Amino acid sequence: MSWNSSASAIWPICPPKAPSARPSSACLSVLESARGRGIGTKLFERAAMRSRNTHVSVLYMHCLSRNSTIMHIARKSGIKIEYAYGEADAYLSLAPADQSSIMAEMLQEQAAVFDYAIKRQAHRASQVFQAFMPTADAA
């Protein structure tokens, strides 16, 4: 997979009020063939929910201001954006975790695992079916 700065941004996750916590980072990138379907927005929402549920209070983003795709996701998410010298810094304050956010994350994770398992089984069944089908050359 190639890195394309027009659809990618680095989202360091910085907990400013938790000095004992170590900062972590995440990267958001969507393959060019999958763009325009809301996948980047869903990835960002998932990163924000996971951050919230792991006691991160601020989500920080840094990218080039001409990165229109990421800037669109940031604006849509209500992030405060600051521009300087062709670059953009954005901050999203996250609410503290509560029972509903933890339950929502858990349910989303379970749905994703189930979806992947179904698709994996369908792919394997297709491979088995293809193995027993005669090829055009053999006919």
C-alpha positions as CSV (number, residue, x, y, z in Angstrom):
1,M,0.0,0.0,0.0
2,S,1.5,3.3,-0.9
3,W,1.3,6.4,1.3
4,N,-0.7,9.2,-0.3
5,S,-0.6,12.5,1.6
6,S,-3.8,13.7,0.0
7,A,-5.9,11.1,1.9
8,S,-3.8,10.6,5.0
9,A,-3.0,12.3,8.3
10,I,-1.2,11.5,11.5
11,W,-3.5,11.6,14.5
12,P,-1.3,11.7,17.6
13,I,-3.4,11.1,20.7
14,C,-2.2,13.3,23.5
15,P,-3.6,13.1,27.0
16,P,-2.7,16.5,28.4
17,K,-4.1,16.0,31.9
18,A,-2.6,12.6,32.5
19,P,1.1,13.1,33.1
20,S,1.7,9.4,33.9
21,A,0.0,8.2,30.7
22,R,2.1,7.7,27.6
23,P,1.0,9.5,24.4
24,S,0.1,7.1,21.6
25,S,-0.5,7.8,17.9
26,A,-2.6,6.5,15.1
27,C,-2.5,7.0,11.3
28,L,-5.6,7.4,9.1
29,S,-5.3,6.3,5.5
30,V,-7.8,4.9,3.0
31,L,-6.8,3.2,-0.2
32,E,-7.6,5.2,-3.3
33,S,-10.0,2.6,-4.6
34,A,-12.0,2.8,-1.4
35,R,-12.3,6.5,-1.1
36,G,-15.6,8.5,-1.2
37,R,-17.5,5.9,0.7
38,G,-17.2,7.3,4.2
39,I,-14.5,4.9,5.3
40,G,-12.1,7.6,6.5
41,T,-14.9,9.2,8.6
42,K,-15.7,5.9,10.2
43,L,-12.0,5.2,10.9
44,F,-11.8,8.6,12.6
45,E,-14.9,8.0,14.6
46,R,-13.6,4.7,15.7
47,A,-10.2,6.2,16.7
48,A,-12.0,8.9,18.6
49,M,-14.2,6.4,20.5
50,R,-11.3,4.2,21.3
51,S,-9.4,7.2,22.5
52,R,-12.3,8.4,24.7
53,N,-12.7,5.0,26.2
54,T,-9.0,4.8,27.1
55,H,-9.0,8.0,29.0
56,V,-7.7,10.4,26.3
57,S,-9.2,13.8,26.6
58,V,-7.9,15.5,23.5
59,L,-7.4,14.1,20.0
60,Y,-4.7,16.0,18.0
61,M,-4.2,16.1,14.3
62,H,-1.5,17.5,12.1
63,C,-1.5,17.6,8.3
64,L,-1.0,19.9,5.4
65,S,-3.8,22.5,5.0
66,R,-4.2,21.5,1.3
67,N,-5.2,17.9,2.4
68,S,-8.8,18.5,1.6
69,T,-10.0,15.0,2.4
70,I,-8.7,15.1,6.0
71,M,-9.7,18.7,6.4
72,H,-13.3,17.7,5.4
73,I,-13.3,14.9,8.0
74,A,-12.0,17.2,10.6
75,R,-14.6,19.9,9.9
76,K,-17.4,17.3,9.8
77,S,-16.3,16.1,13.2
78,G,-16.4,19.5,14.8
79,I,-12.7,19.8,15.3
80,K,-11.2,23.2,16.1
81,I,-8.6,23.8,13.3
82,E,-5.7,26.2,13.4
83,Y,-3.7,27.1,10.2
84,A,-0.1,28.2,10.0
85,Y,2.4,28.2,7.1
86,G,0.5,25.8,4.9
87,E,0.0,23.3,7.7
88,A,-3.0,22.6,10.0
89,D,-3.3,21.6,13.6
90,A,-6.6,20.4,14.9
91,Y,-7.8,19.5,18.4
92,L,-10.9,17.6,19.4
93,S,-11.9,17.5,23.0
94,L,-13.3,14.2,24.0
95,A,-15.9,13.6,26.7
96,P,-14.9,11.2,29.4
97,A,-15.8,7.5,28.9
98,D,-19.2,6.4,30.2
99,Q,-21.1,3.1,30.1
100,S,-22.8,3.9,26.8
101,S,-19.5,4.7,25.0
102,I,-17.9,1.6,26.3
103,M,-20.9,-0.6,25.3
104,A,-21.0,1.0,21.9
105,E,-17.4,0.3,21.3
106,M,-17.8,-3.3,22.4
107,L,-20.8,-3.9,20.1
108,Q,-19.0,-2.3,17.2
109,E,-16.0,-4.5,17.8
110,Q,-18.2,-7.6,17.9
111,A,-20.0,-6.7,14.8
112,A,-16.7,-6.1,13.0
113,V,-15.3,-9.5,14.1
114,F,-18.6,-11.2,13.0
115,D,-18.5,-9.4,9.6
116,Y,-14.9,-10.4,9.0
117,A,-15.6,-14.1,9.9
118,I,-18.6,-14.3,7.5
119,K,-16.5,-12.7,4.7
120,R,-13.6,-15.0,5.4
121,Q,-15.8,-18.1,5.3
122,A,-17.4,-16.9,2.0
123,H,-14.0,-16.4,0.5
124,R,-12.8,-19.9,1.6
125,A,-16.0,-21.5,0.3
126,S,-15.5,-19.8,-3.0
127,Q,-11.9,-21.1,-3.2
128,V,-13.1,-24.7,-2.5
129,F,-15.8,-24.3,-5.1
130,Q,-13.3,-23.0,-7.7
131,A,-10.9,-25.9,-7.0
132,F,-13.6,-28.4,-7.9
133,M,-14.8,-26.6,-11.0
134,P,-13.3,-27.7,-14.3
135,T,-11.3,-25.0,-16.1
136,A,-12.0,-23.8,-19.6
137,D,-8.8,-25.4,-20.8
138,A,-9.8,-28.9,-19.5
139,A,-13.2,-28.8,-21.3
